[in-house]
Amino acid sequence: MVCLLIEDITIRKGEQVQLDVRFRGRMSKTLMWPRPLSHCESHKQKTEIVAEMDRLLEDYNYADVARIFNEKGFKKGGGLPLTPIAVATFEAPTR
């Protein structure tokens, strides 16, 4: 049914995503929205959390840091509790 209304669609990716829709009968509409974040950008941890983790790792091991963050209610991707292995992956690039 939609194909009876739409003649052509053009997608342009720049700083924003631009969708140019050309309808039958020469009417057109331009839609724009912010470009979605990449997977890495959407899963990036806040710098305050990483800094707090680094500070705690000076006195505690990975398991203790994971426990402390879980007690504070911190969750990793998917709403799962933080594990010692996850703490190690947060910490590894900075050391």
Backbone torsions as a table, in degrees:
resi	resn	phi	psi	omega
1	MET	NA	-39.9	-179.4
2	VAL	-64.1	-36.3	-178.5
3	CYS	-64.6	-18.3	175.1
4	LEU	-76.0	-21.1	-177.9
5	LEU	-98.3	-33.4	-172.9
6	ILE	-102.5	130.9	177.4
7	GLU	-89.0	-46.0	-172.8
8	ASP	-158.6	148.3	174.9
9	ILE	-131.2	132.1	176.5
10	THR	-121.3	130.0	179.0
11	ILE	-111.5	128.9	177.0
12	ARG	-123.4	129.3	178.5
13	LYS	-107.8	122.9	175.3
14	GLY	-140.9	-134.3	173.2
15	GLU	-67.3	-26.3	174.1
16	GLN	-128.4	162.6	174.6
17	VAL	-93.0	125.4	-179.1
18	GLN	-114.6	128.4	179.8
19	LEU	-118.2	113.3	177.5
20	ASP	-100.3	116.4	-178.7
21	VAL	-109.4	124.6	177.3
22	ARG	-110.0	119.7	-179.2
23	PHE	-92.0	160.4	173.3
24	ARG	-65.4	144.6	-176.4
25	GLY	91.5	12.3	173.5
26	ARG	70.4	10.5	174.2
27	MET	-83.6	143.4	179.0
28	SER	-136.4	158.0	-178.8
29	LYS	-142.5	135.5	177.0
30	THR	-110.9	126.6	178.1
31	LEU	-115.1	137.3	178.7
32	MET	-134.0	141.7	174.4
33	TRP	-150.6	161.6	-177.4
34	PRO	-61.9	146.2	178.0
35	ARG	-67.7	133.9	-179.5
36	PRO	-67.2	152.9	178.2
37	LEU	-71.1	148.5	174.5
38	SER	-70.4	167.6	179.9
39	HIS	-57.6	-45.1	-179.3
40	CYS	-63.4	-42.1	-179.6
41	GLU	-66.8	-38.0	-177.4
42	SER	-74.5	-20.6	-179.5
43	HIS	-106.6	7.3	-178.6
44	LYS	-70.7	135.3	179.7
45	GLN	-80.9	151.2	178.3
46	LYS	-66.2	145.2	-177.8
47	THR	-63.2	-30.0	178.4
48	GLU	-65.1	-38.6	-179.7
49	ILE	-67.5	-44.8	179.7
50	VAL	-64.2	-40.1	178.6
51	ALA	-64.4	-42.4	177.8
52	GLU	-64.1	-39.0	178.0
53	MET	-63.1	-44.9	178.3
54	ASP	-60.6	-41.0	179.5
55	ARG	-63.6	-44.3	-179.9
56	LEU	-68.1	-32.1	-178.7
57	LEU	-69.3	-14.2	174.8
58	GLU	-69.8	-27.5	-176.6
59	ASP	-116.1	-18.2	-174.4
60	TYR	-125.6	161.6	174.8
61	ASN	-89.7	178.2	-175.9
62	TYR	-59.3	-42.4	-178.1
63	ALA	-64.2	-41.7	179.5
64	ASP	-65.7	-42.0	179.0
65	VAL	-63.8	-41.6	177.8
66	ALA	-60.9	-44.6	179.3
67	ARG	-61.5	-44.8	-179.6
68	ILE	-61.0	-45.7	-179.8
69	PHE	-67.6	-36.6	177.7
70	ASN	-66.2	-37.1	177.0
71	GLU	-65.8	-29.8	176.9
72	LYS	-79.7	-6.4	178.1
73	GLY	92.0	10.6	179.2
74	PHE	-70.6	136.2	177.2
75	LYS	-125.3	145.2	174.0
76	LYS	-90.7	-174.7	-176.8
77	GLY	-50.4	139.8	-179.5
78	GLY	79.5	6.6	178.8
79	GLY	76.4	16.1	-179.0
80	LEU	-84.9	153.3	177.4
81	PRO	-68.8	154.5	-179.9
82	LEU	-73.2	139.2	179.4
83	THR	-115.0	161.9	176.6
84	PRO	-58.6	-35.4	178.8
85	ILE	-65.3	-39.2	178.3
86	ALA	-65.5	-38.7	177.4
87	VAL	-61.7	-41.5	179.7
88	ALA	-62.6	-36.8	-179.6
89	THR	-73.9	-30.5	175.5
90	PHE	-68.3	-38.7	-172.7
91	GLU	-81.1	-31.3	-170.8
92	ALA	-55.8	-48.1	-176.6
93	PRO	-66.1	-21.9	-175.0
94	THR	-88.8	-8.2	-176.8
95	ARG	-115.4	NA	NA
